[in-house]
Amino acid sequence: MNRFAGKVAIVTGGGGGIGLSTAKRFASEGAMVLITGRRRQALDDVTAGHPNIRGFVADAASPADAARTIGRAVEQWGRVDVLVNNAGAGAPSALANADPDRAGAVYAVNVIGPTLLASAAMGHLEESRGAIVNVSSTLARKAIAGFADYAASKAALEQATRCWALELAPKGIRVNAVASGPVESEFLRVRMGFSEEEVEAIKSQEREMIPLKRRGEPDDVASWILHLASSEAGWVTGQVLGVDGGFSIL
């Protein structure tokens, strides 16, 4: 398939997990892809083997980096067709230990960052009649004790998706989201800060809670991100698609 030939896609948090899988799929279908992340080495490791993927060190929580990210894609290729807000942050957040700095950091990445990137990209997406795909989580709707900050921030992103879809429809820009269930990645260890023993315990528990009895792979989610970004979904906007092995229905 060559659905994205001549197109330019930006994928935040593209150094691993869902973001990396998404970037590779875009590139394999003809797109030029800009991936962002805070770790230069992770970006270099990806781009070394993929000539259609370029890396750009940027912090999804930084207001200044939003404009810089869009500017880099336009400087490189002259256009933006797809913005995938994939970068995410989270940490256990027991109410008894409420921390404004920790909560603020989660919202900065999961809500404020995507908002600023979408705003900076809007003019270019209008020119290309492009698409925004936000990466949410099953936890935006499924309550889990001790994860209120992360879950609420993803719920906010889903509502932003619907509001942006209404606002941007007259400009020809579609906005959708994919709500991912538990996926095999470094998120629990690197982003959530759990120990290896805690990670394995969580994974085992999640597998038992998922009707299909397995955690997802990044490709399980990436394929739907590409579908929502493609012309095949040209009459779809303002939607949140659950890709979670049935996790959300229990």
N, C-alpha and C positions, 0 to 999 in steps of 0.2 A: 504494500500500500504506500501511496505517496500523497497522503491527504494534506500535508503541510509544506509542500514544495514552494519555495519562495517566501515562506512565512518566517516571522521572528517571534520566538517565545522566550519569556523570562520566567525562571523557576527559582523562587527563594528557597533557601535551605537545600540546595541541590547537591551537597557533598555526600549525602548518604540517604538510605532508606527510601521512602516514597518519592522524595524530590529527585534523587539520583535516577531511580527507575523511570520517572516521568521524563526527565531530560533525555535519557538514552532513547526512549521511545519516540519523542519528538524528533530527535536527530535522525533516527532510522527511517522516519517518514518524511524526510526532506527539509525539516526546519533548521534554521540557525538558532542556537539556544544559548542564552546567557544564564548561568547559574550563579547564585550568590551564597555566601556563608562567611563566617568569621574566621575560619581556619584555612589559611593559605595552602598548607600542605594537602589538605583533603581536596581542595579545588584543583590543585595542580595534578594530583593523582588521577582525577577524573579526566581532565582535559588532555593529558598526555596521550591517551589512547583514542580520543574522539575529536577529530578535526572540526566537526560542526558544533562543538560545544566550547564556549569560552567561560572562564571563571572571573569573578569580580568580588573582591573582599568587601563585604558590606554587612552592617548590623541591622537586622530587620526592625529593631527598636529605635533606631536613630532617625530623627526627622531629616537631617542633612543627607543621610545615605539614600533616602527614598528618591529624591531628585537626581542624585548622582547615579543611581542604578538605572533609571529610565534614560538618563542622558547617555550613559555608556552604550546601551543597546542602540540608541538612535545614531550615535557617533559611529558605531561599528557597521550597522546595516541599514540605517536610514528609516526604520519603521519599527512599530511594535504591533503584533497581531494578537498575542495571547499573554496574559499575566496570570501566573499560578502562584497564589499566596500560600505557600506550603510551610514556610519556617514556623516552628512552634516552640513554645516554652511551657514548662510546668514544674510543679514541685508539690509534694504532700502539703496539705494546708488545713490542719486541724483547727477548728474554730478557737479552741482554748489557747492556741499559740499564734493567733492572728498577728501578721507582720505587714505593715503598710508597704515597706520597701519590697518585700518578696511578692506581694500581690501586685504592686505596681509594675514590677518587672515582667510578670506574666501577661498582664493586660497590654503592656507596651509592645510586646512581640505579637501577641495573638489578635489584638484588636486595632491598636493605634497604628502599628506598622502597616498592615494591609490597607487601612484607610488612607494613609499618606501615599502609599505606592499607587493605589487605584486613582487617587486624585492627580498625581503626577503623570500617570499614563493616559488619562482620560482623553486628552486632545489627540494623541496618536492613535488610540483605539477607535476614536470616532472616524478618523481618516481611513482606517483599514476595516471598519465595521467588525471589530474584533470581539474578543471574549475575555472575561475574568472568571477564573475558577478558584474558589477558596477551599482550603482543606480544613474541614472541621473534624469532629469526633463524635462517636456514639454517646460519649459522656455529656454532650450538650443537652441530651434529653434523658439519659439514663442516670439516675442519682447513685453516686458512690460515696460513702462516708469518707471524709478526709481529703477530698479532691475538689472542694467547692470553687477555689480560685480558677483552676484549670477549666472545670466544667462550665462555670458561668462565663468565662471569657470566650469559650467556643460557642455558647448559646448566643452571646452578643454578636459574634461573627456571622452566625446563621441569620440573625435578624438584619444585620447590615447587608447581607447578601440580598435579601428580599427588598430592602429599601433601595439599594443601589440599582437593582433590576428595574424598579419602577422609574427611578430618576433617569437612568441611562438608556432605556428603551427608545425614546425619541431620537437618540443619537445613533441608533443601530448597534449599540453595545449590549451583548448578553452577559448576564451575571448568574452563575450557579455555584453550588458547593457540593463537595463529596464529604460525607460524614464517615470517616474510617473507624472500623473496629480495631482491636488489638492486632498489631502487625509486627512481624519479626524485624527488629531494628535495634539501634543502640539507644532509643529514646528513654527507656526505663533506667538504664544505667547512667548515660551521659547527661540527659536533660532532667530526669526526675531525681537522680542522685542516690538510687538504691544500690545496696551491695549486691554482689553476685548471688549470694544465698537468697536475698530478698527477691531479686529478679526471677530466679528459678521458681520460687514459691508462687509468685504472682502469675507467672506464665502457666504453671500447672493449674492454678485455680481458674484462670480465664479459659483454658481449654475445656474445662468441665462445664463452664457457664455458656459456652458457644454451642448452639445446636449442631453445627457442622463439625464440632469436636476438633477444630484446629485453629490456631492463630493464622492470620492472613500473611501473605507475602507482599512485598511492595508492588509487584506487578499486578496483583489483584486490584489494587486501588488505582494505579497509574493508568491502566487501560480505560477506566471510566473517566478519569480526568481528561484524557485525550478525546474521548468520545464527546464529552460535553463541550470541549473547545472546538470541535470540528463542525463543518458545515452540515453534517448529518444531524446535528442537534440544533439546526437553525431556527426551529420554532419552540425552543425550550429556554426559558429564562425564569429566574426567581425561585428555582427549585433546589432542594437539598436531598441528595441521593445517598441513602444508607448503603454502605458496602462493608458488611461486618459479620458475615457468616450466620446471621440471625441473632446476634448478640443483643440487639435493641428490642427484640420482641419478648424477651423473658423478664 
